[in-house]
Amino acid sequence: MKTMPMGLTSTQFISYHDIRTENIDLIEDAFGLNAEFHDVIALLGEIKSLPEERLTNSLIKKIRKKV
């Protein structure tokens, strides 16, 4: 078997030019953040940024009673 230098080919099957990292968060991938917190990250998409009007009105009434 002929050995190749580590120039542009690391194995016989893939070269460094074939590795694509454009859409990959390398820090997340390196530390496994997505794997550890995938349930929390999924819940962030479910949280509404604005509360419902009913909740806001109820909160305002409670605040006015205290003041």
FIGU-640962 format. One record per residue: residue number from 1; residue in three letters; x, y, z of N, C-alpha, C in turn. Coordinates in nm, 3 decimals, m for minus. Layout:
<lumkols>
<lumkol><n>NUM</n><res>ALA</res><n_east>X</n_east><n_north>Y</n_north><n_up>Z</n_up><ca_east>X</ca_east><ca_north>Y</ca_north><ca_up>Z</ca_up><c_east>X</c_east><c_north>Y</c_north><c_up>Z</c_up></lumkol>
...
</lumkols>
This chain:
<lumkols>
<lumkol><n>1</n><res>MET</res><n_east>0.084</n_east><n_north>m0.118</n_north><n_up>0.000</n_up><ca_east>0.000</ca_east><ca_north>0.000</ca_north><ca_up>0.000</ca_up><c_east>0.088</c_east><c_north>0.124</c_north><c_up>0.000</c_up></lumkol>
<lumkol><n>2</n><res>LYS</res><n_east>0.058</n_east><n_north>0.216</n_north><n_up>m0.088</n_up><ca_east>0.136</ca_east><ca_north>0.338</ca_north><ca_up>m0.100</ca_up><c_east>0.082</c_east><c_north>0.442</c_north><c_up>m0.002</c_up></lumkol>
<lumkol><n>3</n><res>THR</res><n_east>0.170</n_east><n_north>0.502</n_north><n_up>0.077</n_up><ca_east>0.126</ca_east><ca_north>0.606</ca_north><ca_up>0.171</ca_up><c_east>0.132</c_east><c_north>0.742</c_north><c_up>0.103</c_up></lumkol>
<lumkol><n>4</n><res>MET</res><n_east>0.036</n_east><n_north>0.826</n_north><n_up>0.139</n_up><ca_east>0.028</ca_east><ca_north>0.959</ca_north><ca_up>0.080</ca_up><c_east>0.060</c_east><c_north>1.064</c_north><c_up>0.186</c_up></lumkol>
<lumkol><n>5</n><res>PRO</res><n_east>0.120</n_east><n_north>1.174</n_north><n_up>0.146</n_up><ca_east>0.145</ca_east><ca_north>1.281</ca_north><ca_up>0.243</ca_up><c_east>0.014</c_east><c_north>1.347</c_north><c_up>0.287</c_up></lumkol>
<lumkol><n>6</n><res>MET</res><n_east>0.016</n_east><n_north>1.417</n_north><n_up>0.399</n_up><ca_east>m0.105</ca_east><ca_north>1.480</ca_north><ca_up>0.451</ca_up><c_east>m0.139</c_east><c_north>1.610</c_north><c_up>0.379</c_up></lumkol>
<lumkol><n>7</n><res>GLY</res><n_east>m0.088</n_east><n_north>1.636</n_north><n_up>0.265</n_up><ca_east>m0.114</ca_east><ca_north>1.758</ca_north><ca_up>0.190</ca_up><c_east>m0.262</c_east><c_north>1.788</c_north><c_up>0.176</c_up></lumkol>
<lumkol><n>8</n><res>LEU</res><n_east>m0.323</n_east><n_north>1.751</n_north><n_up>0.067</n_up><ca_east>m0.465</ca_east><ca_north>1.777</ca_north><ca_up>0.044</ca_up><c_east>m0.549</c_east><c_north>1.652</c_north><c_up>0.060</c_up></lumkol>
<lumkol><n>9</n><res>THR</res><n_east>m0.489</n_east><n_north>1.540</n_north><n_up>0.090</n_up><ca_east>m0.565</ca_east><ca_north>1.417</ca_north><ca_up>0.105</ca_up><c_east>m0.531</c_east><c_north>1.353</c_north><c_up>0.239</c_up></lumkol>
<lumkol><n>10</n><res>SER</res><n_east>m0.633</n_east><n_north>1.333</n_north><n_up>0.323</n_up><ca_east>m0.608</ca_east><ca_north>1.270</ca_north><ca_up>0.453</ca_up><c_east>m0.637</c_east><c_north>1.121</c_north><c_up>0.449</c_up></lumkol>
<lumkol><n>11</n><res>THR</res><n_east>m0.725</n_east><n_north>1.077</n_north><n_up>0.362</n_up><ca_east>m0.754</ca_east><ca_north>0.936</ca_north><ca_up>0.344</ca_up><c_east>m0.763</c_east><c_north>0.909</c_north><c_up>0.195</c_up></lumkol>
<lumkol><n>12</n><res>GLN</res><n_east>m0.778</n_east><n_north>0.787</n_north><n_up>0.160</n_up><ca_east>m0.791</ca_east><ca_north>0.753</ca_north><ca_up>0.019</ca_up><c_east>m0.931</c_east><c_north>0.786</c_north><c_up>m0.033</c_up></lumkol>
<lumkol><n>13</n><res>PHE</res><n_east>m1.027</n_east><n_north>0.812</n_north><n_up>0.057</n_up><ca_east>m1.166</ca_east><ca_north>0.828</ca_north><ca_up>0.016</ca_up><c_east>m1.213</c_east><c_north>0.973</c_north><c_up>0.012</c_up></lumkol>
<lumkol><n>14</n><res>ILE</res><n_east>m1.153</n_east><n_north>1.061</n_north><n_up>0.090</n_up><ca_east>m1.202</ca_east><ca_north>1.199</ca_north><ca_up>0.100</ca_up><c_east>m1.084</c_east><c_north>1.295</c_north><c_up>0.105</c_up></lumkol>
<lumkol><n>15</n><res>SER</res><n_east>m1.100</n_east><n_north>1.408</n_north><n_up>0.041</n_up><ca_east>m0.995</ca_east><ca_north>1.510</ca_north><ca_up>0.048</ca_up><c_east>m1.047</c_east><c_north>1.626</c_north><c_up>0.131</c_up></lumkol>
<lumkol><n>16</n><res>TYR</res><n_east>m0.959</n_east><n_north>1.714</n_north><n_up>0.173</n_up><ca_east>m1.000</ca_east><ca_north>1.829</ca_north><ca_up>0.253</ca_up><c_east>m1.096</c_east><c_north>1.920</c_north><c_up>0.177</c_up></lumkol>
<lumkol><n>17</n><res>HIS</res><n_east>m1.085</n_east><n_north>1.923</n_north><n_up>0.045</n_up><ca_east>m1.175</ca_east><ca_north>2.005</ca_north><ca_up>m0.036</ca_up><c_east>m1.319</c_east><c_north>1.952</c_north><c_up>m0.033</c_up></lumkol>
<lumkol><n>18</n><res>ASP</res><n_east>m1.338</n_east><n_north>1.824</n_north><n_up>0.000</n_up><ca_east>m1.471</ca_east><ca_north>1.764</ca_north><ca_up>0.006</ca_up><c_east>m1.545</c_east><c_north>1.794</c_north><c_up>0.136</c_up></lumkol>
<lumkol><n>19</n><res>ILE</res><n_east>m1.474</n_east><n_north>1.839</n_north><n_up>0.237</n_up><ca_east>m1.535</ca_east><ca_north>1.866</ca_north><ca_up>0.367</ca_up><c_east>m1.597</c_east><c_north>2.005</c_north><c_up>0.364</c_up></lumkol>
<lumkol><n>20</n><res>ARG</res><n_east>m1.726</n_east><n_north>2.013</n_north><n_up>0.386</n_up><ca_east>m1.798</ca_east><ca_north>2.140</ca_north><ca_up>0.382</ca_up><c_east>m1.841</c_east><c_north>2.179</c_north><c_up>0.523</c_up></lumkol>
<lumkol><n>21</n><res>THR</res><n_east>m1.810</n_east><n_north>2.303</n_north><n_up>0.562</n_up><ca_east>m1.846</ca_east><ca_north>2.350</ca_north><ca_up>0.696</ca_up><c_east>m1.921</c_east><c_north>2.482</c_north><c_up>0.691</c_up></lumkol>
<lumkol><n>22</n><res>GLU</res><n_east>m1.977</n_east><n_north>2.519</n_north><n_up>0.575</n_up><ca_east>m2.044</ca_east><ca_north>2.648</ca_north><ca_up>0.563</ca_up><c_east>m2.163</c_east><c_north>2.662</c_north><c_up>0.657</c_up></lumkol>
<lumkol><n>23</n><res>ASN</res><n_east>m2.246</n_east><n_north>2.561</n_north><n_up>0.670</n_up><ca_east>m2.369</ca_east><ca_north>2.569</ca_north><ca_up>0.749</ca_up><c_east>m2.358</c_east><c_north>2.497</c_north><c_up>0.883</c_up></lumkol>
<lumkol><n>24</n><res>ILE</res><n_east>m2.238</n_east><n_north>2.482</n_north><n_up>0.933</n_up><ca_east>m2.216</ca_east><ca_north>2.410</ca_north><ca_up>1.059</ca_up><c_east>m2.161</c_east><c_north>2.507</c_north><c_up>1.163</c_up></lumkol>
<lumkol><n>25</n><res>ASP</res><n_east>m2.219</n_east><n_north>2.507</n_north><n_up>1.282</n_up><ca_east>m2.165</ca_east><ca_north>2.585</ca_north><ca_up>1.393</ca_up><c_east>m2.056</c_east><c_north>2.500</c_north><c_up>1.458</c_up></lumkol>
<lumkol><n>26</n><res>LEU</res><n_east>m1.932</n_east><n_north>2.533</n_north><n_up>1.431</n_up><ca_east>m1.821</ca_east><ca_north>2.450</ca_north><ca_up>1.476</ca_up><c_east>m1.809</c_east><c_north>2.446</c_north><c_up>1.628</c_up></lumkol>
<lumkol><n>27</n><res>ILE</res><n_east>m1.840</n_east><n_north>2.556</n_north><n_up>1.697</n_up><ca_east>m1.834</ca_east><ca_north>2.558</ca_north><ca_up>1.844</ca_up><c_east>m1.942</c_east><c_north>2.466</c_north><c_up>1.900</c_up></lumkol>
<lumkol><n>28</n><res>GLU</res><n_east>m2.062</n_east><n_north>2.476</n_north><n_up>1.846</n_up><ca_east>m2.172</ca_east><ca_north>2.389</ca_north><ca_up>1.891</ca_up><c_east>m2.136</c_east><c_north>2.243</c_north><c_up>1.868</c_up></lumkol>
<lumkol><n>29</n><res>ASP</res><n_east>m2.080</n_east><n_north>2.215</n_north><n_up>1.753</n_up><ca_east>m2.044</ca_east><ca_north>2.078</ca_north><ca_up>1.719</ca_up><c_east>m1.931</c_east><c_north>2.027</c_north><c_up>1.807</c_up></lumkol>
<lumkol><n>30</n><res>ALA</res><n_east>m1.834</n_east><n_north>2.113</n_north><n_up>1.836</n_up><ca_east>m1.718</ca_east><ca_north>2.071</ca_north><ca_up>1.916</ca_up><c_east>m1.757</c_east><c_north>2.039</c_north><c_up>2.060</c_up></lumkol>
<lumkol><n>31</n><res>PHE</res><n_east>m1.846</n_east><n_north>2.118</n_north><n_up>2.118</n_up><ca_east>m1.882</ca_east><ca_north>2.100</ca_north><ca_up>2.258</ca_up><c_east>m2.013</c_east><c_north>2.024</c_north><c_up>2.278</c_up></lumkol>
<lumkol><n>32</n><res>GLY</res><n_east>m2.079</n_east><n_north>1.984</n_north><n_up>2.170</n_up><ca_east>m2.202</ca_east><ca_north>1.906</ca_north><ca_up>2.180</ca_up><c_east>m2.318</c_east><c_north>1.982</c_north><c_up>2.241</c_up></lumkol>
<lumkol><n>33</n><res>LEU</res><n_east>m2.323</n_east><n_north>2.114</n_north><n_up>2.220</n_up><ca_east>m2.430</ca_east><ca_north>2.193</ca_north><ca_up>2.282</ca_up><c_east>m2.567</c_east><c_north>2.152</c_north><c_up>2.232</c_up></lumkol>
<lumkol><n>34</n><res>ASN</res><n_east>m2.580</n_east><n_north>2.126</n_north><n_up>2.105</n_up><ca_east>m2.710</ca_east><ca_north>2.088</ca_north><ca_up>2.052</ca_up><c_east>m2.754</c_east><c_north>1.954</c_north><c_up>2.108</c_up></lumkol>
<lumkol><n>35</n><res>ALA</res><n_east>m2.661</n_east><n_north>1.863</n_north><n_up>2.124</n_up><ca_east>m2.695</ca_east><ca_north>1.731</ca_north><ca_up>2.178</ca_up><c_east>m2.739</c_east><c_north>1.740</c_north><c_up>2.324</c_up></lumkol>
<lumkol><n>36</n><res>GLU</res><n_east>m2.675</n_east><n_north>1.826</n_north><n_up>2.402</n_up><ca_east>m2.707</ca_east><ca_north>1.837</ca_north><ca_up>2.544</ca_up><c_east>m2.834</c_east><c_north>1.915</c_north><c_up>2.570</c_up></lumkol>
<lumkol><n>37</n><res>PHE</res><n_east>m2.859</n_east><n_north>2.017</n_north><n_up>2.489</n_up><ca_east>m2.970</ca_east><ca_north>2.108</ca_north><ca_up>2.516</ca_up><c_east>m3.076</c_east><c_north>2.106</c_north><c_up>2.407</c_up></lumkol>
<lumkol><n>38</n><res>HIS</res><n_east>m3.087</n_east><n_north>1.995</n_north><n_up>2.332</n_up><ca_east>m3.184</ca_east><ca_north>1.993</ca_north><ca_up>2.222</ca_up><c_east>m3.328</c_east><c_north>2.010</c_north><c_up>2.271</c_up></lumkol>
<lumkol><n>39</n><res>ASP</res><n_east>m3.360</n_east><n_north>1.961</n_north><n_up>2.391</n_up><ca_east>m3.496</ca_east><ca_north>1.978</ca_north><ca_up>2.442</ca_up><c_east>m3.524</c_east><c_north>2.123</c_north><c_up>2.479</c_up></lumkol>
<lumkol><n>40</n><res>VAL</res><n_east>m3.426</n_east><n_north>2.192</n_north><n_up>2.536</n_up><ca_east>m3.443</ca_east><ca_north>2.333</ca_north><ca_up>2.571</ca_up><c_east>m3.450</c_east><c_north>2.418</c_north><c_up>2.444</c_up></lumkol>
<lumkol><n>41</n><res>ILE</res><n_east>m3.364</n_east><n_north>2.390</n_north><n_up>2.348</n_up><ca_east>m3.363</ca_east><ca_north>2.464</ca_north><ca_up>2.223</ca_up><c_east>m3.495</c_east><c_north>2.447</c_north><c_up>2.150</c_up></lumkol>
<lumkol><n>42</n><res>ALA</res><n_east>m3.552</n_east><n_north>2.328</n_north><n_up>2.153</n_up><ca_east>m3.681</ca_east><ca_north>2.303</ca_north><ca_up>2.089</ca_up><c_east>m3.792</c_east><c_north>2.383</c_north><c_up>2.158</c_up></lumkol>
<lumkol><n>43</n><res>LEU</res><n_east>m3.786</n_east><n_north>2.396</n_north><n_up>2.290</n_up><ca_east>m3.889</ca_east><ca_north>2.471</ca_north><ca_up>2.364</ca_up><c_east>m3.882</c_east><c_north>2.620</c_north><c_up>2.335</c_up></lumkol>
<lumkol><n>44</n><res>LEU</res><n_east>m3.764</n_east><n_north>2.671</n_north><n_up>2.303</n_up><ca_east>m3.751</ca_east><ca_north>2.813</ca_north><ca_up>2.273</ca_up><c_east>m3.837</c_east><c_north>2.854</c_north><c_up>2.154</c_up></lumkol>
<lumkol><n>45</n><res>GLY</res><n_east>m3.857</n_east><n_north>2.762</n_north><n_up>2.061</n_up><ca_east>m3.943</ca_east><ca_north>2.791</ca_north><ca_up>1.946</ca_up><c_east>m4.090</c_east><c_north>2.796</c_north><c_up>1.983</c_up></lumkol>
<lumkol><n>46</n><res>GLU</res><n_east>m4.127</n_east><n_north>2.738</n_north><n_up>2.096</n_up><ca_east>m4.266</ca_east><ca_north>2.734</ca_north><ca_up>2.140</ca_up><c_east>m4.306</c_east><c_north>2.856</c_north><c_up>2.222</c_up></lumkol>
<lumkol><n>47</n><res>ILE</res><n_east>m4.209</n_east><n_north>2.927</n_north><n_up>2.276</n_up><ca_east>m4.237</ca_east><ca_north>3.041</ca_north><ca_up>2.363</ca_up><c_east>m4.285</c_east><c_north>3.159</c_north><c_up>2.279</c_up></lumkol>
<lumkol><n>48</n><res>LYS</res><n_east>m4.396</n_east><n_north>3.217</n_north><n_up>2.321</n_up><ca_east>m4.448</ca_east><ca_north>3.335</ca_north><ca_up>2.251</ca_up><c_east>m4.376</c_east><c_north>3.459</c_north><c_up>2.302</c_up></lumkol>
<lumkol><n>49</n><res>SER</res><n_east>m4.340</n_east><n_north>3.546</n_north><n_up>2.211</n_up><ca_east>m4.268</ca_east><ca_north>3.666</ca_north><ca_up>2.252</ca_up><c_east>m4.360</c_east><c_north>3.770</c_north><c_up>2.313</c_up></lumkol>
<lumkol><n>50</n><res>LEU</res><n_east>m4.488</n_east><n_north>3.768</n_north><n_up>2.278</n_up><ca_east>m4.585</ca_east><ca_north>3.861</ca_north><ca_up>2.334</ca_up><c_east>m4.693</c_east><c_north>3.783</c_north><c_up>2.409</c_up></lumkol>
<lumkol><n>51</n><res>PRO</res><n_east>m4.725</n_east><n_north>3.824</n_north><n_up>2.531</n_up><ca_east>m4.831</ca_east><ca_north>3.755</ca_north><ca_up>2.606</ca_up><c_east>m4.968</c_east><c_north>3.787</c_north><c_up>2.545</c_up></lumkol>
<lumkol><n>52</n><res>GLU</res><n_east>m5.062</n_east><n_north>3.701</n_north><n_up>2.573</n_up><ca_east>m5.198</ca_east><ca_north>3.724</ca_north><ca_up>2.524</ca_up><c_east>m5.259</c_east><c_north>3.845</c_north><c_up>2.595</c_up></lumkol>
<lumkol><n>53</n><res>GLU</res><n_east>m5.356</n_east><n_north>3.908</n_north><n_up>2.531</n_up><ca_east>m5.418</ca_east><ca_north>4.028</ca_north><ca_up>2.586</ca_up><c_east>m5.488</c_east><c_north>3.997</c_north><c_up>2.719</c_up></lumkol>
<lumkol><n>54</n><res>ARG</res><n_east>m5.548</n_east><n_north>3.880</n_north><n_up>2.730</n_up><ca_east>m5.616</ca_east><ca_north>3.840</ca_north><ca_up>2.853</ca_up><c_east>m5.518</c_east><c_north>3.837</c_north><c_up>2.970</c_up></lumkol>
<lumkol><n>55</n><res>LEU</res><n_east>m5.401</n_east><n_north>3.784</n_north><n_up>2.947</n_up><ca_east>m5.300</ca_east><ca_north>3.777</ca_north><ca_up>3.053</ca_up><c_east>m5.252</c_east><c_north>3.916</c_north><c_up>3.091</c_up></lumkol>
<lumkol><n>56</n><res>THR</res><n_east>m5.229</n_east><n_north>4.001</n_north><n_up>2.993</n_up><ca_east>m5.185</ca_east><ca_north>4.138</ca_north><ca_up>3.019</ca_up><c_east>m5.289</c_east><c_north>4.214</c_north><c_up>3.100</c_up></lumkol>
<lumkol><n>57</n><res>ASN</res><n_east>m5.416</n_east><n_north>4.203</n_north><n_up>3.061</n_up><ca_east>m5.523</ca_east><ca_north>4.272</ca_north><ca_up>3.133</ca_up><c_east>m5.536</c_east><c_north>4.223</c_north><c_up>3.277</c_up></lumkol>
<lumkol><n>58</n><res>SER</res><n_east>m5.523</n_east><n_north>4.093</n_north><n_up>3.295</n_up><ca_east>m5.530</ca_east><ca_north>4.036</ca_north><ca_up>3.429</ca_up><c_east>m5.416</c_east><c_north>4.088</c_north><c_up>3.517</c_up></lumkol>
<lumkol><n>59</n><res>LEU</res><n_east>m5.299</n_east><n_north>4.096</n_north><n_up>3.462</n_up><ca_east>m5.184</ca_east><ca_north>4.146</ca_north><ca_up>3.536</ca_up><c_east>m5.201</c_east><c_north>4.294</c_north><c_up>3.573</c_up></lumkol>
<lumkol><n>60</n><res>ILE</res><n_east>m5.252</n_east><n_north>4.373</n_north><n_up>3.480</n_up><ca_east>m5.276</ca_east><ca_north>4.516</ca_north><ca_up>3.507</ca_up><c_east>m5.377</c_east><c_north>4.532</c_north><c_up>3.620</c_up></lumkol>
<lumkol><n>61</n><res>LYS</res><n_east>m5.484</n_east><n_north>4.452</n_north><n_up>3.620</n_up><ca_east>m5.585</ca_east><ca_north>4.459</ca_north><ca_up>3.727</ca_up><c_east>m5.524</c_east><c_north>4.426</c_north><c_up>3.862</c_up></lumkol>
<lumkol><n>62</n><res>LYS</res><n_east>m5.441</n_east><n_north>4.322</n_north><n_up>3.867</n_up><ca_east>m5.376</ca_east><ca_north>4.284</ca_north><ca_up>3.993</ca_up><c_east>m5.283</c_east><c_north>4.392</c_north><c_up>4.044</c_up></lumkol>
<lumkol><n>63</n><res>ILE</res><n_east>m5.212</n_east><n_north>4.456</n_north><n_up>3.954</n_up><ca_east>m5.120</ca_east><ca_north>4.563</ca_north><ca_up>3.993</ca_up><c_east>m5.199</c_east><c_north>4.683</c_north><c_up>4.047</c_up></lumkol>
<lumkol><n>64</n><res>ARG</res><n_east>m5.309</n_east><n_north>4.716</n_north><n_up>3.982</n_up><ca_east>m5.390</ca_east><ca_north>4.831</ca_north><ca_up>4.027</ca_up><c_east>m5.453</c_east><c_north>4.805</c_north><c_up>4.163</c_up></lumkol>
<lumkol><n>65</n><res>LYS</res><n_east>m5.487</n_east><n_north>4.681</n_north><n_up>4.193</n_up><ca_east>m5.543</ca_east><ca_north>4.648</ca_north><ca_up>4.325</ca_up><c_east>m5.438</c_east><c_north>4.669</c_north><c_up>4.435</c_up></lumkol>
<lumkol><n>66</n><res>LYS</res><n_east>m5.313</n_east><n_north>4.641</n_north><n_up>4.405</n_up><ca_east>m5.206</ca_east><ca_north>4.654</ca_north><ca_up>4.503</ca_up><c_east>m5.166</c_east><c_north>4.799</c_north><c_up>4.524</c_up></lumkol>
<lumkol><n>67</n><res>VAL</res><n_east>m5.188</n_east><n_north>4.884</n_north><n_up>4.424</n_up><ca_east>m5.146</ca_east><ca_north>5.024</ca_north><ca_up>4.434</ca_up><c_east>m5.248</c_east><c_north>5.107</c_north><c_up>4.495</c_up></lumkol>
</lumkols>
